[in-house]
């Protein structure tokens, strides 16, 4: 693995976002959670010198949802809806995906077609994959529940998307691919980057392959999203709950059958079945990834950057109301109060400013 770390903002000035056009997948079983046909969005460069240059961006869906929680569970938030209500009744007509999407960011970021703010990648052909499966492209099962079918087909959608993109654009050994993830997509890159690179190499002979992970290095942290934790969302684990309250008895990792989407070496090493979900954490993926990866954290979330480089720090984030710290003794983000540390923003001034 080759790791380069940057701290940045997605955009630096107001600009008109670039529209992308939907193309549905040929795989008729690659269905979103509500039963609609999945697809990808594309923006073709007009520069013939970049005909073989592609940036494939994996991102959250239009509403920002990453995962849903098993029906009846608590602490439903914007990013974690109820799986029952994000599915559709079996006799209902599935809504179509929007025909137009925009490149993530405000039109000036590292994904954009704006050559003033993004001179390195503005002329790349852009492909956008938006999560629509309720499990951030990680699920692999259908669940029937009270007249509804909850479709967790993200693994199939992702695999079919890469296969069709490589075919539609006639990828070859001359093709350059930057596999980019933003938010939930970046979280996924720490687990899927190597597999996607191998898929492209097998399908089309692509060897010029790099990974860009923007704002997705989310360790196991306390004090985030009103006291809920990654452990509870993904694994259903209550051991690190910052205060007593009802918690899910199972996380989306098992509910959506996500084991095939994480690093298989990690799964083999973890013998405790109740802890295998931890292989979904970016800390586990980054430790095993072999692809060349560029990790980018937004400036306002730069505490994640320090955990990437395994540094000790304390930080008082008054904007979010978080007191967070990273301790390399266990590679975990903690609330400062757990250790009785005095949080100070000075540790991050070099990154944020």
Short mmCIF file of the C-alpha atoms (twelve columns), coordinates in Angstrom:
data_MODEL
# 
_entry.id   MODEL 
# 
loop_
_atom_site.group_PDB 
_atom_site.id 
_atom_site.type_symbol 
_atom_site.label_atom_id 
_atom_site.label_alt_id 
_atom_site.label_comp_id 
_atom_site.label_asym_id 
_atom_site.label_seq_id 
_atom_site.Cartn_x 
_atom_site.Cartn_y 
_atom_site.Cartn_z 
_atom_site.pdbx_PDB_model_num 
ATOM 1   C CA . UNK A 1   0.000   0.000   0.000   1 
ATOM 2   C CA . UNK A 2   1.075   3.534   -0.783  1 
ATOM 3   C CA . UNK A 3   -0.734  6.175   1.274   1 
ATOM 4   C CA . UNK A 4   -0.749  9.897   0.666   1 
ATOM 5   C CA . UNK A 5   -2.723  12.117  3.015   1 
ATOM 6   C CA . UNK A 6   -4.256  15.471  2.240   1 
ATOM 7   C CA . UNK A 7   -6.687  17.801  3.994   1 
ATOM 8   C CA . UNK A 8   -8.895  19.839  1.704   1 
ATOM 9   C CA . UNK A 9   -12.281 21.324  1.041   1 
ATOM 10  C CA . UNK A 10  -14.470 19.925  -1.719  1 
ATOM 11  C CA . UNK A 11  -14.939 23.353  -3.226  1 
ATOM 12  C CA . UNK A 12  -13.239 26.693  -2.897  1 
ATOM 13  C CA . UNK A 13  -15.561 29.091  -4.707  1 
ATOM 14  C CA . UNK A 14  -19.082 29.209  -6.022  1 
ATOM 15  C CA . UNK A 15  -19.568 27.630  -9.421  1 
ATOM 16  C CA . UNK A 16  -22.289 25.924  -11.440 1 
ATOM 17  C CA . UNK A 17  -22.306 22.157  -10.690 1 
ATOM 18  C CA . UNK A 18  -21.930 19.842  -13.669 1 
ATOM 19  C CA . UNK A 19  -24.908 17.687  -14.631 1 
ATOM 20  C CA . UNK A 20  -24.469 13.991  -15.339 1 
ATOM 21  C CA . UNK A 21  -26.823 11.708  -17.290 1 
ATOM 22  C CA . UNK A 22  -28.272 8.401   -16.079 1 
ATOM 23  C CA . UNK A 23  -27.641 5.092   -17.852 1 
ATOM 24  C CA . UNK A 24  -29.448 2.040   -16.479 1 
ATOM 25  C CA . UNK A 25  -27.622 -1.234  -15.952 1 
ATOM 26  C CA . UNK A 26  -28.262 -4.180  -18.234 1 
ATOM 27  C CA . UNK A 27  -28.303 -6.549  -15.256 1 
ATOM 28  C CA . UNK A 28  -32.036 -6.817  -14.492 1 
ATOM 29  C CA . UNK A 29  -31.359 -8.218  -11.020 1 
ATOM 30  C CA . UNK A 30  -29.266 -5.180  -10.018 1 
ATOM 31  C CA . UNK A 31  -32.147 -3.476  -8.221  1 
ATOM 32  C CA . UNK A 32  -32.223 -0.669  -5.670  1 
ATOM 33  C CA . UNK A 33  -33.965 -1.041  -2.312  1 
ATOM 34  C CA . UNK A 34  -37.348 0.015   -3.695  1 
ATOM 35  C CA . UNK A 35  -37.077 -2.277  -6.711  1 
ATOM 36  C CA . UNK A 36  -36.026 0.253   -9.343  1 
ATOM 37  C CA . UNK A 37  -33.313 -0.586  -11.848 1 
ATOM 38  C CA . UNK A 38  -29.887 0.637   -10.732 1 
ATOM 39  C CA . UNK A 39  -27.656 2.633   -13.033 1 
ATOM 40  C CA . UNK A 40  -24.707 4.960   -13.280 1 
ATOM 41  C CA . UNK A 41  -24.363 8.640   -14.209 1 
ATOM 42  C CA . UNK A 42  -21.831 9.849   -16.742 1 
ATOM 43  C CA . UNK A 43  -20.141 13.015  -17.921 1 
ATOM 44  C CA . UNK A 44  -18.010 12.590  -21.027 1 
ATOM 45  C CA . UNK A 45  -14.982 14.801  -21.480 1 
ATOM 46  C CA . UNK A 46  -14.720 16.850  -24.678 1 
ATOM 47  C CA . UNK A 47  -10.915 16.655  -24.672 1 
ATOM 48  C CA . UNK A 48  -9.566  13.951  -27.034 1 
ATOM 49  C CA . UNK A 49  -6.294  13.856  -25.081 1 
ATOM 50  C CA . UNK A 50  -8.222  12.436  -22.122 1 
ATOM 51  C CA . UNK A 51  -10.343 9.875   -23.925 1 
ATOM 52  C CA . UNK A 52  -8.761  7.103   -21.859 1 
ATOM 53  C CA . UNK A 53  -8.836  8.915   -18.493 1 
ATOM 54  C CA . UNK A 54  -11.660 8.063   -16.100 1 
ATOM 55  C CA . UNK A 55  -12.672 8.976   -12.586 1 
ATOM 56  C CA . UNK A 56  -15.298 6.600   -11.181 1 
ATOM 57  C CA . UNK A 57  -16.933 8.280   -8.169  1 
ATOM 58  C CA . UNK A 58  -18.827 6.226   -5.586  1 
ATOM 59  C CA . UNK A 59  -21.052 8.333   -3.347  1 
ATOM 60  C CA . UNK A 60  -24.130 8.483   -1.139  1 
ATOM 61  C CA . UNK A 61  -27.556 8.670   -2.707  1 
ATOM 62  C CA . UNK A 62  -29.352 11.929  -3.481  1 
ATOM 63  C CA . UNK A 63  -30.751 12.219  0.059   1 
ATOM 64  C CA . UNK A 64  -27.456 11.418  1.744   1 
ATOM 65  C CA . UNK A 65  -28.593 8.065   3.153   1 
ATOM 66  C CA . UNK A 66  -25.812 5.514   3.668   1 
ATOM 67  C CA . UNK A 67  -27.373 2.666   5.611   1 
ATOM 68  C CA . UNK A 68  -30.817 1.933   6.912   1 
ATOM 69  C CA . UNK A 69  -31.373 0.252   10.262  1 
ATOM 70  C CA . UNK A 70  -33.360 -2.943  10.832  1 
ATOM 71  C CA . UNK A 71  -37.078 -2.143  11.316  1 
ATOM 72  C CA . UNK A 72  -38.105 -1.237  14.839  1 
ATOM 73  C CA . UNK A 73  -34.666 -0.044  15.918  1 
ATOM 74  C CA . UNK A 74  -33.983 3.298   17.538  1 
ATOM 75  C CA . UNK A 75  -31.981 6.415   16.742  1 
ATOM 76  C CA . UNK A 76  -33.086 6.824   13.136  1 
ATOM 77  C CA . UNK A 77  -31.235 9.817   11.664  1 
ATOM 78  C CA . UNK A 78  -30.838 11.469  8.288   1 
ATOM 79  C CA . UNK A 79  -28.033 9.094   7.364   1 
ATOM 80  C CA . UNK A 80  -29.633 6.018   8.876   1 
ATOM 81  C CA . UNK A 81  -33.288 5.528   7.944   1 
ATOM 82  C CA . UNK A 82  -35.602 2.622   8.735   1 
ATOM 83  C CA . UNK A 83  -35.157 -0.238  6.242   1 
ATOM 84  C CA . UNK A 84  -38.897 -0.933  6.214   1 
ATOM 85  C CA . UNK A 85  -39.808 2.559   5.086   1 
ATOM 86  C CA . UNK A 86  -36.974 2.886   2.582   1 
ATOM 87  C CA . UNK A 87  -38.205 -0.258  0.824   1 
ATOM 88  C CA . UNK A 88  -41.449 -0.444  -1.167  1 
ATOM 89  C CA . UNK A 89  -44.576 -2.566  -0.915  1 
ATOM 90  C CA . UNK A 90  -44.389 -5.642  -3.129  1 
ATOM 91  C CA . UNK A 91  -47.371 -4.482  -5.195  1 
ATOM 92  C CA . UNK A 92  -46.111 -0.930  -5.560  1 
ATOM 93  C CA . UNK A 93  -44.529 0.583   -8.656  1 
ATOM 94  C CA . UNK A 94  -40.910 1.410   -7.917  1 
ATOM 95  C CA . UNK A 95  -40.007 5.060   -8.511  1 
ATOM 96  C CA . UNK A 96  -37.452 5.631   -11.228 1 
ATOM 97  C CA . UNK A 97  -34.042 7.021   -10.435 1 
ATOM 98  C CA . UNK A 98  -33.533 10.701  -11.294 1 
ATOM 99  C CA . UNK A 99  -32.348 11.051  -14.886 1 
ATOM 100 C CA . UNK A 100 -29.894 13.796  -13.937 1 
ATOM 101 C CA . UNK A 101 -27.375 13.970  -11.090 1 
ATOM 102 C CA . UNK A 102 -24.596 16.407  -10.255 1 
ATOM 103 C CA . UNK A 103 -20.929 15.771  -9.674  1 
ATOM 104 C CA . UNK A 104 -20.374 15.800  -5.879  1 
ATOM 105 C CA . UNK A 105 -19.227 19.130  -4.510  1 
ATOM 106 C CA . UNK A 106 -20.251 22.636  -5.515  1 
ATOM 107 C CA . UNK A 107 -18.700 22.591  -8.968  1 
ATOM 108 C CA . UNK A 108 -15.182 23.498  -7.892  1 
ATOM 109 C CA . UNK A 109 -13.844 20.474  -6.007  1 
ATOM 110 C CA . UNK A 110 -11.495 17.644  -6.887  1 
ATOM 111 C CA . UNK A 111 -14.261 15.803  -8.767  1 
ATOM 112 C CA . UNK A 112 -15.362 18.795  -10.819 1 
ATOM 113 C CA . UNK A 113 -15.010 19.736  -14.479 1 
ATOM 114 C CA . UNK A 114 -13.858 23.216  -13.470 1 
ATOM 115 C CA . UNK A 115 -10.303 23.575  -14.785 1 
ATOM 116 C CA . UNK A 116 -9.610  26.703  -12.753 1 
ATOM 117 C CA . UNK A 117 -9.983  24.983  -9.399  1 
ATOM 118 C CA . UNK A 118 -9.333  21.416  -10.569 1 
ATOM 119 C CA . UNK A 119 -6.647  21.569  -13.296 1 
ATOM 120 C CA . UNK A 120 -5.409  17.998  -12.758 1 
ATOM 121 C CA . UNK A 121 -8.674  16.098  -13.178 1 
ATOM 122 C CA . UNK A 122 -11.145 18.480  -14.829 1 
ATOM 123 C CA . UNK A 123 -10.831 16.793  -18.228 1 
ATOM 124 C CA . UNK A 124 -11.264 13.244  -16.953 1 
ATOM 125 C CA . UNK A 125 -14.400 11.387  -17.983 1 
ATOM 126 C CA . UNK A 126 -16.582 11.194  -14.852 1 
ATOM 127 C CA . UNK A 127 -18.743 8.242   -13.819 1 
ATOM 128 C CA . UNK A 128 -20.932 8.484   -10.702 1 
ATOM 129 C CA . UNK A 129 -22.343 5.541   -8.734  1 
ATOM 130 C CA . UNK A 130 -24.900 6.557   -6.110  1 
ATOM 131 C CA . UNK A 131 -25.764 4.167   -3.316  1 
ATOM 132 C CA . UNK A 132 -29.411 3.084   -3.546  1 
ATOM 133 C CA . UNK A 133 -29.458 -0.226  -1.680  1 
ATOM 134 C CA . UNK A 134 -29.762 0.772   1.983   1 
ATOM 135 C CA . UNK A 135 -26.364 -0.683  2.870   1 
ATOM 136 C CA . UNK A 136 -23.805 1.512   1.075   1 
ATOM 137 C CA . UNK A 137 -23.107 -1.039  -1.710  1 
ATOM 138 C CA . UNK A 138 -22.288 -3.656  0.942   1 
ATOM 139 C CA . UNK A 139 -25.444 -5.791  1.187   1 
ATOM 140 C CA . UNK A 140 -26.196 -9.125  -0.456  1 
ATOM 141 C CA . UNK A 141 -29.665 -10.391 0.475   1 
ATOM 142 C CA . UNK A 142 -33.410 -9.847  0.078   1 
ATOM 143 C CA . UNK A 143 -35.628 -9.792  3.169   1 
ATOM 144 C CA . UNK A 144 -39.423 -10.160 3.135   1 
ATOM 145 C CA . UNK A 145 -41.197 -8.262  5.892   1 
ATOM 146 C CA . UNK A 146 -44.920 -7.520  6.240   1 
ATOM 147 C CA . UNK A 147 -45.704 -7.265  2.548   1 
ATOM 148 C CA . UNK A 148 -42.482 -5.489  1.636   1 
ATOM 149 C CA . UNK A 149 -39.235 -6.716  0.172   1 
ATOM 150 C CA . UNK A 150 -36.087 -5.076  1.517   1 
ATOM 151 C CA . UNK A 151 -33.464 -5.438  -1.216  1 
ATOM 152 C CA . UNK A 152 -29.861 -5.286  -0.104  1 
ATOM 153 C CA . UNK A 153 -28.198 -5.833  -3.483  1 
ATOM 154 C CA . UNK A 154 -25.362 -3.365  -3.267  1 
ATOM 155 C CA . UNK A 155 -22.608 -5.888  -3.900  1 
ATOM 156 C CA . UNK A 156 -24.319 -6.981  -7.112  1 
ATOM 157 C CA . UNK A 157 -24.993 -3.388  -8.182  1 
ATOM 158 C CA . UNK A 158 -21.359 -2.401  -7.674  1 
ATOM 159 C CA . UNK A 159 -19.952 -5.413  -9.500  1 
ATOM 160 C CA . UNK A 160 -22.395 -5.074  -12.414 1 
ATOM 161 C CA . UNK A 161 -21.739 -1.329  -12.658 1 
ATOM 162 C CA . UNK A 162 -17.981 -1.772  -12.990 1 
ATOM 163 C CA . UNK A 163 -18.471 -4.548  -15.548 1 
ATOM 164 C CA . UNK A 164 -20.818 -2.452  -17.691 1 
ATOM 165 C CA . UNK A 165 -18.736 0.728   -17.453 1 
ATOM 166 C CA . UNK A 166 -15.646 -1.175  -18.610 1 
ATOM 167 C CA . UNK A 167 -17.654 -2.575  -21.528 1 
ATOM 168 C CA . UNK A 168 -19.495 0.636   -22.480 1 
ATOM 169 C CA . UNK A 169 -16.272 2.657   -22.582 1 
ATOM 170 C CA . UNK A 170 -14.091 -0.121  -23.971 1 
ATOM 171 C CA . UNK A 171 -11.524 -0.032  -21.184 1 
ATOM 172 C CA . UNK A 172 -8.128  -1.462  -22.084 1 
ATOM 173 C CA . UNK A 173 -4.526  -1.503  -20.929 1 
ATOM 174 C CA . UNK A 174 -4.355  2.128   -22.136 1 
ATOM 175 C CA . UNK A 175 -7.072  3.225   -19.704 1 
ATOM 176 C CA . UNK A 176 -6.305  5.226   -16.567 1 
ATOM 177 C CA . UNK A 177 -8.806  4.767   -13.744 1 
ATOM 178 C CA . UNK A 178 -9.062  6.737   -10.516 1 
ATOM 179 C CA . UNK A 179 -11.545 4.917   -8.309  1 
ATOM 180 C CA . UNK A 180 -12.844 7.711   -6.103  1 
ATOM 181 C CA . UNK A 181 -15.131 7.569   -3.114  1 
ATOM 182 C CA . UNK A 182 -16.831 10.426  -1.307  1 
ATOM 183 C CA . UNK A 183 -18.351 10.046  2.157   1 
ATOM 184 C CA . UNK A 184 -19.879 6.590   2.268   1 
ATOM 185 C CA . UNK A 185 -18.146 5.812   -1.008  1 
ATOM 186 C CA . UNK A 186 -14.774 6.665   0.530   1 
ATOM 187 C CA . UNK A 187 -15.617 4.453   3.510   1 
ATOM 188 C CA . UNK A 188 -16.236 1.671   0.987   1 
ATOM 189 C CA . UNK A 189 -12.927 2.279   -0.785  1 
ATOM 190 C CA . UNK A 190 -10.974 1.168   2.268   1 
ATOM 191 C CA . UNK A 191 -12.626 -2.244  1.839   1 
ATOM 192 C CA . UNK A 192 -13.320 -2.605  -1.872  1 
ATOM 193 C CA . UNK A 193 -10.450 -0.790  -3.615  1 
ATOM 194 C CA . UNK A 194 -8.308  -3.879  -4.188  1 
ATOM 195 C CA . UNK A 195 -11.211 -6.015  -5.388  1 
ATOM 196 C CA . UNK A 196 -12.415 -3.364  -7.839  1 
ATOM 197 C CA . UNK A 197 -8.891  -2.923  -9.183  1 
ATOM 198 C CA . UNK A 198 -8.574  -6.660  -9.738  1 
ATOM 199 C CA . UNK A 199 -11.963 -6.716  -11.463 1 
ATOM 200 C CA . UNK A 200 -10.883 -3.995  -13.898 1 
ATOM 201 C CA . UNK A 201 -7.568  -5.735  -14.554 1 
ATOM 202 C CA . UNK A 202 -9.298  -9.052  -15.252 1 
ATOM 203 C CA . UNK A 203 -12.041 -7.525  -17.414 1 
ATOM 204 C CA . UNK A 204 -10.009 -5.072  -19.462 1 
ATOM 205 C CA . UNK A 205 -6.322  -5.240  -18.602 1 
ATOM 206 C CA . UNK A 206 -6.409  -1.949  -16.653 1 
ATOM 207 C CA . UNK A 207 -3.218  -1.525  -14.623 1 
ATOM 208 C CA . UNK A 208 -2.989  2.276   -14.273 1 
ATOM 209 C CA . UNK A 209 -5.239  2.296   -11.241 1 
ATOM 210 C CA . UNK A 210 -5.344  4.596   -8.203  1 
ATOM 211 C CA . UNK A 211 -7.772  5.146   -5.362  1 
ATOM 212 C CA . UNK A 212 -9.021  8.473   -3.990  1 
ATOM 213 C CA . UNK A 213 -10.899 8.376   -0.665  1 
ATOM 214 C CA . UNK A 214 -12.484 11.704  0.299   1 
ATOM 215 C CA . UNK A 215 -13.967 12.096  3.781   1 
ATOM 216 C CA . UNK A 216 -14.538 8.424   4.600   1 
ATOM 217 C CA . UNK A 217 -11.953 7.445   7.191   1 
ATOM 218 C CA . UNK A 218 -14.407 6.943   10.035  1 
ATOM 219 C CA . UNK A 219 -12.865 5.096   12.957  1 
ATOM 220 C CA . UNK A 220 -14.880 3.659   15.819  1 
ATOM 221 C CA . UNK A 221 -15.753 6.885   17.558  1 
ATOM 222 C CA . UNK A 222 -17.934 7.875   20.484  1 
ATOM 223 C CA . UNK A 223 -19.943 11.062  20.801  1 
ATOM 224 C CA . UNK A 224 -21.060 11.216  17.160  1 
ATOM 225 C CA . UNK A 225 -24.648 11.615  15.899  1 
ATOM 226 C CA . UNK A 226 -26.290 12.305  19.274  1 
ATOM 227 C CA . UNK A 227 -24.305 9.685   21.145  1 
ATOM 228 C CA . UNK A 228 -24.842 6.821   18.731  1 
ATOM 229 C CA . UNK A 229 -21.734 5.066   17.442  1 
ATOM 230 C CA . UNK A 230 -20.484 3.283   14.398  1 
ATOM 231 C CA . UNK A 231 -20.379 0.139   16.499  1 
ATOM 232 C CA . UNK A 232 -24.130 0.261   17.037  1 
ATOM 233 C CA . UNK A 233 -25.020 1.226   13.462  1 
ATOM 234 C CA . UNK A 234 -22.925 -1.397  11.739  1 
ATOM 235 C CA . UNK A 235 -22.392 -4.114  14.304  1 
ATOM 236 C CA . UNK A 236 -25.220 -3.690  16.798  1 
ATOM 237 C CA . UNK A 237 -22.566 -3.517  19.519  1 
ATOM 238 C CA . UNK A 238 -23.584 -1.699  22.698  1 
ATOM 239 C CA . UNK A 239 -20.295 -1.935  24.567  1 
ATOM 240 C CA . UNK A 240 -19.095 1.565   23.646  1 
ATOM 241 C CA . UNK A 241 -22.408 3.388   24.105  1 
ATOM 242 C CA . UNK A 242 -21.600 6.724   25.791  1 
ATOM 243 C CA . UNK A 243 -24.785 6.591   27.885  1 
ATOM 244 C CA . UNK A 244 -27.397 3.918   28.694  1 
ATOM 245 C CA . UNK A 245 -30.254 3.817   26.171  1 
ATOM 246 C CA . UNK A 246 -32.038 1.241   23.993  1 
ATOM 247 C CA . UNK A 247 -29.799 -0.012  21.192  1 
ATOM 248 C CA . UNK A 248 -30.216 -2.212  18.117  1 
ATOM 249 C CA . UNK A 249 -29.791 -5.886  18.925  1 
ATOM 250 C CA . UNK A 250 -28.220 -6.437  15.528  1 
ATOM 251 C CA . UNK A 251 -26.469 -4.122  13.102  1 
ATOM 252 C CA . UNK A 252 -26.746 -3.743  9.355   1 
ATOM 253 C CA . UNK A 253 -23.598 -5.852  8.812   1 
ATOM 254 C CA . UNK A 254 -25.426 -9.078  9.614   1 
ATOM 255 C CA . UNK A 255 -28.915 -7.901  8.692   1 
ATOM 256 C CA . UNK A 256 -27.895 -7.068  5.107   1 
ATOM 257 C CA . UNK A 257 -25.309 -9.879  4.778   1 
ATOM 258 C CA . UNK A 258 -22.373 -7.522  4.244   1 
ATOM 259 C CA . UNK A 259 -19.546 -9.973  4.949   1 
ATOM 260 C CA . UNK A 260 -18.699 -10.400 1.259   1 
ATOM 261 C CA . UNK A 261 -17.947 -6.684  0.915   1 
ATOM 262 C CA . UNK A 262 -15.140 -6.438  3.479   1 
ATOM 263 C CA . UNK A 263 -11.534 -7.588  3.465   1 
ATOM 264 C CA . UNK A 264 -11.589 -11.372 3.455   1 
ATOM 265 C CA . UNK A 265 -8.206  -11.630 5.154   1 
ATOM 266 C CA . UNK A 266 -9.666  -9.744  8.091   1 
ATOM 267 C CA . UNK A 267 -12.687 -12.050 8.247   1 
ATOM 268 C CA . UNK A 268 -10.425 -15.084 8.327   1 
ATOM 269 C CA . UNK A 269 -8.364  -13.606 11.154  1 
ATOM 270 C CA . UNK A 270 -11.356 -12.739 13.363  1 
ATOM 271 C CA . UNK A 271 -12.623 -15.945 14.928  1 
ATOM 272 C CA . UNK A 272 -15.285 -14.359 17.159  1 
ATOM 273 C CA . UNK A 273 -18.456 -14.235 15.028  1 
ATOM 274 C CA . UNK A 274 -19.790 -11.307 17.057  1 
ATOM 275 C CA . UNK A 275 -16.736 -9.214  16.112  1 
ATOM 276 C CA . UNK A 276 -16.512 -9.912  12.371  1 
ATOM 277 C CA . UNK A 277 -18.417 -6.710  11.637  1 
ATOM 278 C CA . UNK A 278 -15.329 -4.810  12.794  1 
ATOM 279 C CA . UNK A 279 -13.716 -5.811  9.487   1 
ATOM 280 C CA . UNK A 280 -15.976 -3.151  7.928   1 
ATOM 281 C CA . UNK A 281 -14.108 -0.385  9.755   1 
ATOM 282 C CA . UNK A 282 -11.706 1.690   7.614   1 
ATOM 283 C CA . UNK A 283 -8.964  1.079   10.178  1 
ATOM 284 C CA . UNK A 284 -9.092  -2.621  9.283   1 
ATOM 285 C CA . UNK A 285 -9.257  -2.033  5.527   1 
ATOM 286 C CA . UNK A 286 -6.434  0.494   5.426   1 
ATOM 287 C CA . UNK A 287 -4.138  -1.888  7.291   1 
ATOM 288 C CA . UNK A 288 -4.513  -4.456  4.492   1 
ATOM 289 C CA . UNK A 289 -5.076  -2.459  1.310   1 
ATOM 290 C CA . UNK A 290 -2.520  -2.987  -1.456  1 
ATOM 291 C CA . UNK A 291 -3.703  -0.380  -3.967  1 
ATOM 292 C CA . UNK A 292 -2.155  3.076   -4.243  1 
ATOM 293 C CA . UNK A 293 -4.529  5.204   -2.189  1 
ATOM 294 C CA . UNK A 294 -4.826  8.954   -1.625  1 
ATOM 295 C CA . UNK A 295 -6.744  9.722   1.571   1 
ATOM 296 C CA . UNK A 296 -8.365  13.155  1.620   1 
ATOM 297 C CA . UNK A 297 -10.188 14.597  4.624   1 
ATOM 298 C CA . UNK A 298 -12.176 17.818  4.538   1 
ATOM 299 C CA . UNK A 299 -10.656 20.575  6.634   1 
ATOM 300 C CA . UNK A 300 -13.573 20.803  9.074   1 
ATOM 301 C CA . UNK A 301 -13.240 17.075  9.753   1 
ATOM 302 C CA . UNK A 302 -9.477  16.994  9.977   1 
ATOM 303 C CA . UNK A 303 -9.436  14.984  13.208  1 
ATOM 304 C CA . UNK A 304 -9.887  11.932  10.989  1 
ATOM 305 C CA . UNK A 305 -6.665  12.869  9.214   1 
ATOM 306 C CA . UNK A 306 -4.710  12.645  12.423  1 
ATOM 307 C CA . UNK A 307 -6.028  9.172   13.060  1 
ATOM 308 C CA . UNK A 308 -4.845  8.205   9.579   1 
ATOM 309 C CA . UNK A 309 -1.283  9.057   10.531  1 
ATOM 310 C CA . UNK A 310 -1.720  7.477   13.957  1 
ATOM 311 C CA . UNK A 311 -1.099  10.647  15.951  1 
ATOM 312 C CA . UNK A 312 -2.195  11.494  19.469  1 
ATOM 313 C CA . UNK A 313 -4.311  14.621  19.632  1 
ATOM 314 C CA . UNK A 314 -7.177  16.245  21.501  1 
ATOM 315 C CA . UNK A 315 -9.653  18.504  19.727  1 
ATOM 316 C CA . UNK A 316 -12.575 20.644  20.812  1 
ATOM 317 C CA . UNK A 317 -14.917 20.933  17.806  1 
ATOM 318 C CA . UNK A 318 -17.348 23.598  18.993  1 
ATOM 319 C CA . UNK A 319 -19.181 23.691  15.656  1 
ATOM 320 C CA . UNK A 320 -20.345 20.070  16.032  1 
ATOM 321 C CA . UNK A 321 -20.214 20.053  19.804  1 
ATOM 322 C CA . UNK A 322 -17.693 17.191  19.775  1 
ATOM 323 C CA . UNK A 323 -14.732 16.644  22.052  1 
ATOM 324 C CA . UNK A 324 -12.718 14.005  20.250  1 
ATOM 325 C CA . UNK A 325 -9.286  12.508  20.424  1 
ATOM 326 C CA . UNK A 326 -7.254  9.829   18.697  1 
ATOM 327 C CA . UNK A 327 -5.002  7.482   20.618  1 
ATOM 328 C CA . UNK A 328 -2.637  5.157   18.696  1 
ATOM 329 C CA . UNK A 329 -2.695  2.722   21.582  1 
ATOM 330 C CA . UNK A 330 -5.882  1.316   20.066  1 
ATOM 331 C CA . UNK A 331 -6.364  3.344   16.851  1 
ATOM 332 C CA . UNK A 332 -9.759  4.546   18.058  1 
ATOM 333 C CA . UNK A 333 -11.349 7.965   18.303  1 
ATOM 334 C CA . UNK A 334 -12.560 8.715   21.822  1 
ATOM 335 C CA . UNK A 335 -14.371 11.494  23.575  1 
ATOM 336 C CA . UNK A 336 -11.797 13.410  25.590  1 
ATOM 337 C CA . UNK A 337 -13.774 13.005  28.777  1 
ATOM 338 C CA . UNK A 338 -13.122 9.249   28.661  1 
ATOM 339 C CA . UNK A 339 -9.460  9.869   29.439  1 
ATOM 340 C CA . UNK A 340 -9.900  13.091  31.380  1 
ATOM 341 C CA . UNK A 341 -7.858  14.983  28.789  1 
ATOM 342 C CA . UNK A 342 -8.123  18.713  28.160  1 
ATOM 343 C CA . UNK A 343 -9.255  19.210  24.579  1 
ATOM 344 C CA . UNK A 344 -7.582  21.963  22.614  1 
ATOM 345 C CA . UNK A 345 -7.956  23.072  18.980  1 
ATOM 346 C CA . UNK A 346 -4.321  24.078  18.703  1 
ATOM 347 C CA . UNK A 347 -3.328  20.564  17.695  1 
ATOM 348 C CA . UNK A 348 -5.248  20.936  14.463  1 
ATOM 349 C CA . UNK A 349 -4.451  24.501  13.497  1 
ATOM 350 C CA . UNK A 350 -1.848  23.428  10.945  1 
ATOM 351 C CA . UNK A 351 -4.429  21.325  9.117   1 
ATOM 352 C CA . UNK A 352 -7.552  23.423  9.478   1 
ATOM 353 C CA . UNK A 353 -5.853  26.717  8.660   1 
# 
